[in-house]
């Protein structure tokens, strides 16, 4: 007695219907869930905690943010005051004038931000449609149907487990695909740590900045352990900017109180309905396709 049941037209219909229902169920559910937990461990905003939950589906990004012990953080943002030095503003003006000499097309290309998350959504939608169309083509009896069906399922899994998390990270860091500096990825890691730093401060307002990103695998996704630290010039007098930039203040110095450190963890996990994709290969087993050898199939029917 064979372990697998024989092919039937009813089985083909059930298999197509099941694939369409699973794809529709995934289409209407959350594709990626991000959990963020951070805390100020050093400095005036400590011990403020930040918790955020982000859910990404086919067209929306829903964000829910909560802060605990937020009084110290509010006072920190209220009393900090950063004044851009005159020399720095003159340097920026000189750089702007030199940049104007470049072709306008090049400057416009650099200013355009790539919507990575949009591309990830489009690829995932295409994978679901392609999965349903492939199952219909298998019933029609095209060549290499087994290979095509396996590729469609693998591509759908890759979209949910790899492409969507990667597109969110690229969108979060603002990566535009350029490699002008010839960097090895350290700049992207720094920008990821900076994005999770809650205080969106002015550019150049932190001296001796240090940031790190430590990725690790989770059973249902990936985790990034992030840290950001530096001396906030918004908490010191403007005349001390240059001295702090040249050398970190000593422990007994009054400007040492401007040190701020933020530790956080970013968990990227797939939606709870993604495992329903694994029911599709089970249908392939218990509802087999029509054998490629039609003669062998007709002989089985006569028996």
N, C-alpha and C positions, 0 to 999 in steps of 0.2 A: 504493500500500500504506500503511495507517495505521500511525503510529508506536506507538500503543497497541494491545494485543491486545483482542479482543472480550470482552464480559462473559460469564461462565460461573458456574454454581452452585458448581463446585469452587473458583473464585477467591474467591467470597464466603466459603466455609468456611475457606479458607486465610487470608484476611484477618482474619476474626474470631479464628481460633486464634492467629495471629501477634500480634494486639493483646493478647489475654489473656496469652500467654506473656511478652511484653515487660512488661506491667503487673505480672505475678507476679514477674518477675526484679527489677524495681525495688522491689517491695514487700519483698523479702528482702535487699536490699543497703543500703549506707550512703547516706543522702540528703545529708548535709552533713559536711564534714571541716574542722576548725579546727586550724591550726598556730600556736602562740604561741612567740615567742622574745624573751626579755628579759634585760637585764643592768643591774646597778647600776654606774653610771659615776662617781658621786661619793659620798663618805661612808664610814662604817665598814663597811657591808656589801659595798662594792666589793672585788673584781671578780666577785661571784657572778653566775652565769648561770642562767637558768631556761628550760627547754624543755618544752613541753606539746603533746600531741596529743589532740584530742577528735573522736570519731566519733559521729554522731547517726543513728539509724535510726528505724524505725516506733514503737519503744517504749522504747528505752534510750539513755542518753548515756554513752559509755565515755570515760574520762579517764586519760591516762598522763602523769605529770609526772616530770621529771628535773632535778636541780640539779648544776651544776659549780662547783667552788671554793666549796663551801658552808660551809667553816669560818668565814670572816669573817661570813657571814650569821648562823650559829648564835651566834657570840660577840656579835654586835650585838643579837640578840633576847634573849640571856641577861643582858646588862649594862644594857639600857635599862630605865628605871623612870619611869613617868609617874604623878604624883599629882594628882588633880583638885583644884584650889584650892577652899577653903571658900566663897568668894564665888560661884564658878561653880556649886557644888552648891546653894547657897541660891537662886540665880537659877533653876536647873532646877526646884527644889521649888515656887517661886512660879509658874513657867510651868505645872507640872503641875496645881497647884490651880486656875489660871485655865482650863485645858483641861477640867477636870472639870465646869465650869459649862456646857459645850456639850452639846447633845443626845447621848445615848449612841449613837443610830443613826448619827450623823455620824462619831463616832470609830471605830465598828466598820467603816464603809465605807472609811475611810482606812487601816485596818490590814490589810485584805484585799489580798493580792498577786494580780495577774492572772497566770495561767499561760499566757504567750504561746506558749511552745514547744508546749504541749499543743494550743492552737488551730491552730498551724501544722501539726502532725502530722495533726490531724483534717481540715483542708482538703486536705492532700496525699493522704490516703487516699481522700477523697471524689472528688478529681480522677481518680485511677486507676480507681475503680469507674465513674465517669461516662463515662470514655473508652471502657471496654468496652461499657457499656450503649448508648452512642451508636452504636457500630459495629453492634450488633445492630439498632437502630432504622433505620439506613441500609439494611440488607438487607431490612427489613420494608417499606421504601418510603414512609417518612413524608415530609411536606412540609418544605421548607427543610432537607433533610438535609445539603447541602453546608455551609451556614452553621453548623449545629449541630455538625457534625464538626470544622470549623475552630476553633470556640469551645472545644470540649472539649480539643483538643490545645494551644491557646494557654493555657488555664487550667492544664493540667498542667505546662507549661513554666514558667509564672509561679509556681506553687507551689514548684517545685524551685529556681528561680533567684532569686526575689525574696522570696516569703513566708517560706520556711524561714530564710534568713539574717536577715531583718528580725525574725522572731520570736525568734531566738536572741539578737540584740543587745538587744531590748526586755527579754527575760528576764534577761539578764546585768546590765543597768543597773537592773533593778527598777522600770521605768517602769509606773505604775499608771493612765495615761491622764488624769491631772488636769492642769489648766492654771490653777491658782489664782494662781500668781505672774505669769502672763502672759509667761513667758519665751519666748525665741526659739530654744531648743535648746542654748544654751551650758551649761545645767545638766546635760543628758543627756550631753553630750560630757565634762564633768568627771567624772560618775559612771562613764562607761566607762573613763576613764583611771585612776580610783581602783580599779576592780575588778581591773585588771591589775597594780596595785601589790601585790607579794607580801605584804608585812607588813600584816596586817589589824590596824591600830593603833586606839587609842581615839579616839573622836570629840573633836575639838578639840586633839589632841596635836601637830598640825603647824601651825607659824606661817608666814605668807607662802607659802602653797601656790600652786603654779602647775602647771597641767596643760593639755595640748593634744592634739588628735586631728586627724590629717591623713589623709583617705581617698583612695584611688587605686584604679584598676581593674586587675585582673589578667586574663590570657587566660581563666582558668577561675573567676573570682570577684572578690572585692574585698579590699583590704588597708587596715588602719588602722595608721598610724604613731603611737604613743602615747608620751607623756612625762609624768612626774610628778616634782615637786621641792618641797622645803620644808625648814624647820628643825624637826627632831624634838625636841620638848620633853622627851622621855623620856631624852635624853642630857645634859640640863643640870640645874642645881640648881633646886628649886621656887621659890626667891626671885627667880630671874631670868626667870620666865615672862612677867611683865608687861612687862619691858623689851624682851624679844625680840619679843613680840607688837606692841609699839609701833614698833619700829625694828629692821631686820635688823642682826645683829652685824657689826662691822668685820672685815676680813681678818685682822688681828693679834690679834683677840679670841679667847679660849679657847673661847667658845661657838660660834664659827664652825665648829668641827668637827662640830657637830650637823647640818650641811647634808647632805641625802640626795637623790640624783637617780637615777631609774630610767627607762631607755629600752627600748621594746619595740615589737614588730610583731605584729599579729594578722591572719592570713590566713584568710578564709572562702572555701572552694572547694566546689563541688558534687561529689557522688560520681562515681567514674569510670564508673559504669554509666548515668548520666543521658543521655549521647548516644544511647543505644539508642532513645530516643523519636523520633529523626530517621528511623528505619527505617519508622515508621508512614506518613508521607506518601509514602515510596517505594512502599509497598504500594498506596497509593491510585492511583499512576501505573501500575504494572505489573499490578495486579489491579483494574481499574476496576469501579465500581458499575454497577448496572442503569440504563440510560438512563431519564430521566423520561418520555419519549415512548414509550409501549409500542408504538404503531403503527410508529414508525421502527425499533424493536428487532425487531419481528416481520418487517419487510421485510428487514432485514439477514440474518435467519435463512433466509428463503426464497432469497435470493441465494446 
